[in-house]
Amino acid sequence: MTDAAVSPPPASKRRVLFASLIGTTIEFYDFYIYATAAVLVFPDLFFPGGDRMTAMLASFATFSIAFFARPIGAVVFGHFGDRVGRKATLVAALMTMGLSTIAIGLLPTYHSVGVVAPLLLALCRFGQGLGLGGEWGGAVLLATENAPPGRKAWFGMFPQLGAPIGFILSTLSFIVLGQVMSEGEFMAWGWRVPFIASALLVIVGLWMRLKITETPEFERAIDRAERVQAPALTLVAHHKFALLTGTLAGLATFVLFYLMTVFALGWGTTAMGYTREQFLPIQLLGVCFFGLFIPLAALAADKWGQGRTLLATSVAIALFGLVLAPLFGSGGMVGVVAFFIIGFSLMGCTYGPLGAALARPFPTTVRYTGASMTFNLAGILGASLAPYAATWLAGHYGLQAVGAYLTVAALLTVLALIGMGRIRTEGEA
């Protein structure tokens, strides 16, 4: 079967790109409202009894659970994505993530059921991670496997845009709630609204995903009888180097993002003395630059190469780690705003080409599993403990140690990207 025989028309491609974007927007919205609540709400409602910093560290511990669940989701959903198809698997992943998020909004607090409350919170957080573990890789493949030659990074950018859009929606929801209700109302029930409201987004996402068709590359794999029985085992047996380098290639991205979001919000509203109402708009401004630089970086990646673009950005992230403390630690509005603009701009530069770059080294038969595993293993290494580790480092050694943490992560990513440049497969753009 020729490429033209299975290539979808332009209208179908637009539908596919929108479906990949709306799906990841929902998934990241769900993920980020938890991250925000883990700083602002959960320490008081699910982990009371100690000092604020101890409660926040306990809340960050539940935040990290999702990152350990994500590789499990990558294996489970990746198996069906590589065996059954991208479309059906993406629907299942969205349902898993959405139901877990809605359930968080309905949970009883520690004051109602005691220790059962944080256990239920941890269980729902695990469900969030499981769903996102299967969501991201499928959304990226939905876009990139429909891309024309030389446009992999541009098409792969659309699901990546879901991250800043989801973050903006989640942050705005907390800002609006803070404006329309008192602190007492917010802590009593208002924090539940963003979680329960995600049900509306899930319905939209499901409607869009049920209307799309399977990707041309997966259809060709079916026609050629190329599917393997156990994608995860095949991945480990034959693609270990791609798995290792891909994981480390995403390390700096995750460390940077969760320092800029969860850690910065927690440190800014505690040690630096900012209120939630003061800090969230500044962070939101930075996220706008995040969204702006994602398409710009994707265009650069299609022109100069995904590896070169990510390599240059990773070097810049390493240098940014050296100035993190002077900018963020200044406490002044100018320094803090500059910190967010520069940091989130770099985040956009690394995130834009990342989806296509992580999918590229793997053949179609294990690409769903491979791309998902590298992304989610990078999440464990770079994000699961980042807010906890950075808070501990800042408390004991100052913000200079947090900057050094980011620089080391970026240098490891540089080495991994050099290694990835040696891999050539059918998935290369």
Secondary structure, DSSP 8 states (H G I E B T S, - for coil): --HHHH---HHHHHHHHHHHHHHHHHHHHHHHHHHHHHHHTHHHHTS-SS-HHHHHHHHHHHHHHHHHHHHHHHHHHHHHHHHT-HHHHHHHHHHHHHHHHHHHTT---HHHHTTHHHHHHHHHHHHHHHHHHHHHHHHHHHHHTT--TT-HHHHHHHHHHHHHHHHHHHHHHHHHHHHHS-HHHIIIIITHHHHHHHHHHHHHHHHHHTT----HHHHHHHHTT---S-HHHHHHHH-HHHHHHHHHHTHHHHHHHHIIIIIHHHHHTTTS---HHHHHHHHHHHHHHHHHHHHHHHHHHHHH-HHHHHHHHHHHHHHHHHHHHHHHTT-SHHHHHHHHHHHHHHHHHHHHHHHHHHHTTS-GGGHHHHHHHHHHHHHIIIIISHHHHHHHHHHHH-HHHHHHHHHHHHHHHHHHHHHHTT---TT--
